[in-house]
Amino acid sequence: MTLFVGTSGWQYRDWRGAFYPDRCPQRLWLEEYARHFATVEVNNAFYRLPARETFENWRERVPPDFVVAVKASRYLTHIKRLREPGEPVQRLMTHAAGLGDRLGPVLLQLPPTLKADPWLLDECLARFPPGTRVAVEPRQGSWWTEEIRKVLQDHGAALCWADVRGSPMTPLWRTTDWGYVRFHEGRARAWPRYGRRALRTWAERIAATWGPDGDVYTYFNNDPNAAAVEDARTFARAARAAALDTTRTL
């Protein structure tokens, strides 16, 4: 098992001085980030899907061991609300293919107002090319049914485990042989940091669920005040203490 540890995005102005050296120009932030971590989730693709050339440029700028997860465009998840997924999925994957062998999972974060629809989910997941790792993050309680769980299992898609304030916001289903976890907001000081005990609990939970099998991708989305990078480092240490094979952190 490999535990991938990183953050949701890297282009945050308030990270200057706290994570990025003052002397490091913004155009080199990706290279500096990749010196510290071996994976990132491209969160801003949700707001505006980058051109294929942008993905190709990122691929050239990161080391060979680097993995990029891509959050799907809101056009697919929030505007179309999973309806008529063929063209949005094709466009997403055509652009993201610019990452080549650096491409990791694709995340579908669903709007909190979208109620469960097994048929829509099935149709959407069926549009992704075979072998694509897709994680789904529902944010509405109606999705926690065995029918939805079966759709995820049938497509080899992962239910994204989401944490808010140290507690799971989703059932802890293992729906395929790999996993995806997002950390949104901790309860420690200073906000929105996570406490060491909460991160240790998550490391132990992941170890107990996956053991030596599969890959698990973990990303910290609590970006204010560079909390994400500090928590990612702390989490990686906790994961290594739980005997998990964890990607590099500096």
N, C-alpha and C positions, 0 to 999 in steps of 0.2 A: 504494500500500500504506500502511496505517496500522498502526503498532505501538502497541498499548495496553499501558501499563505501570502496574502497581499491586501491591497486596498481597492476601493471602488473609485477609480480615477486617480489622476496624479496632478492635474492642472488646477491647483487651488492657491490663490494668491496669499492666503494667510499662512501657508506653509513656508514662505520665504523667511529665512532667519530661524524658524523652528525646525525645519527639515532641510530645505535647500539653502546652501550657503548664499549669503548676500551677493557674493561675487559671481554666482552662477547665473548666466542669462536664462530667461524663460525658455528660449528655443532649445536649450540643452537639458531641460528638466526631465525629459523621458530617459535620457542616458544616465542622469544622476539617480533617478528612481531605480532603474534597472541595475545599478551598482549595488543597491541595498536589497532588492527583492527580485524574485524570479517569476512573478506573475502579477497581472493587474486585470481588473474588470473595467472595460471601457464603458463607463456610466453615461457619458455625454452622447453616446450614439442613440440613446433613448430620445433625446431632444432634437437631434439633427444627425441623420445617418451620414457618416463621412464618405467621401468619394473613395472608389477603389484605390486611386493613386495615394490617398492619405494612408490607407491600411498598408499599402506596399512600402511607403516611406517609413512607417513605424517598424515594419519587419526588418528593414535594412539597419535600423538604429538600435535594435536590441540584440543581446547575445543569443547564441544557439539554444540555450536551455530555457529561454523565456517563453511563457505561455500567456496568451491574451484571451480572456473571456469577453464576450460582446453582449451588452444589454440590447435587446431588440428595440427597434424604433417604436415610439408611441403610436405611429400611424397604424401599425398592426394591432397593438394591444389596447390602445385607448380610443382611437378614432374609429377604426374598423371593428374593434371589440371582437377580434378573431374571425369575423365574417369575411368571406371571399379572400382567404389567406394566400392563394396561389401567387399573385403578383408581388405582394409585399415580402413574402418569404424568399421568393426567387431574387428580388432586388437586394435584400439583406445579405443573402448568401453569396451573391455575385460580387458585392462590394467587399464583404469580409474575407472572401477567398484571396484577396490581396495579401493577407497575412501568411499564406502558405502553411508551412508546418508549424508556425507559431500560434495558429488558431486553436483555441480551447473550446469550452462550452459556450452555448448561446443561452442567455437568460430571457425568459418571458415573464415580466412582472405585470400581473393583471391589475386593472383598476379595482379599488375597494367596492365600487358600485356594481361590478359585474358578478352576477349570480352564476352558480354552477350550471354548465351546459356540457354534458359529456360528449354530445355529438359535435359541437363546435370545436372542443378541444381535440377530439379525435381527428377531425378534418384538418385542423391546423398542423398538428404534429406529423400527419401523413405527408405533408408538403415538403418537409425537410429532407435533404439528401440522405440516403442510407449512411449510417455511421456517424451522423452528426450528434453530438451530445447536447441535448436540450434540457434545461432546468426550468421548471414552472413554479412561480411564486404567486399563488392566489392570495388575496387579502380579504376574503369574505367567508364566513363560517359555513355557507351552504356547500362549499367544495369538499368538505371532509366526509366523503361517503365512499363506500367500497366500490361503487361504479366508477368514480373518478380515479380511485387508486388503481383499478384494473386498466383503465385507459393509459395511465402513465406506465404501468408495467408492460402492457402490450407493445408500446413504442420504445421501450428502453429509456424513457425519460425520467429524470430525477425530480422528486418533490423538493423544492428549495426549502431548507430549514431556515426560518427567519427568527432572529432574536431582537426583542425590544426590552430594554431595561433589565436584562439578565434573565429573561424568561422566554421559552419557545412560544412563538405565535402560531405555530403550525403543528399538526400531528408529527411525531417522529417516525414517519414511514420510511422504510428503505424500499424503493420501488425499482431499483436497478443495481448494477454492480459498481456504481460510482455515486458520489454525493456532492451536494452543493449547499453551503451555509453562508448566510449574510448576517452581519452584525450591524444593527442600525443605531442603537443608542444604549449606553451603559448607565449604571446608577451611581458610579463612583464620582469623586471630586478629582479634578475639576470637570464639569460637564463638557462633553458627553462621554467621558472615559468609562472603561470597564474596570472592575476590581479584579485582583488576581484570583480570588476564589471563584468568581463567575467564569473566568477564562479556563481555570483548571478543571472546573466541572464540565465545560464544553469539550475540552480535550479528552477527558475520560469518557464522555458520552460517545464521542466519535470513535474512540478506540474500541469501546464495547460493541458498537454497532457494526463496524467494518472489519475490525481485527486486522489481519495481514492482507486482506483482499481489497482490490479496487483502488481508485483514486478519489480523493475528496478535495474539493476546491472551496476555500474559505476567504471571504473578503469583508473588510471593515468599511462600512459606509458612514461612520461617525467622523466625518472629515473636519468639522470645525476645530480650530486650535491645534491642528495636527494630531488630534487624539487617535485617529485611525492608524498612523504609522507607529506610534508608541504602543498601542494595544496589539497591533499585529506582531511586533517584536516580542512582547510579553507572552502572547498566545503561543508563538513558535517555541519559546522556552518551555512553556507548560506542556506542549505537545511532545517535545523531545523527552521530557521527564516521564511522560506516559508511554514511552518507547515507540513513538510514531516516527516514521521516516519523513522528515519535513524539509521542504525546499529552503534554500539559503535565505538568511536574513542577516543584515549587517547593522 
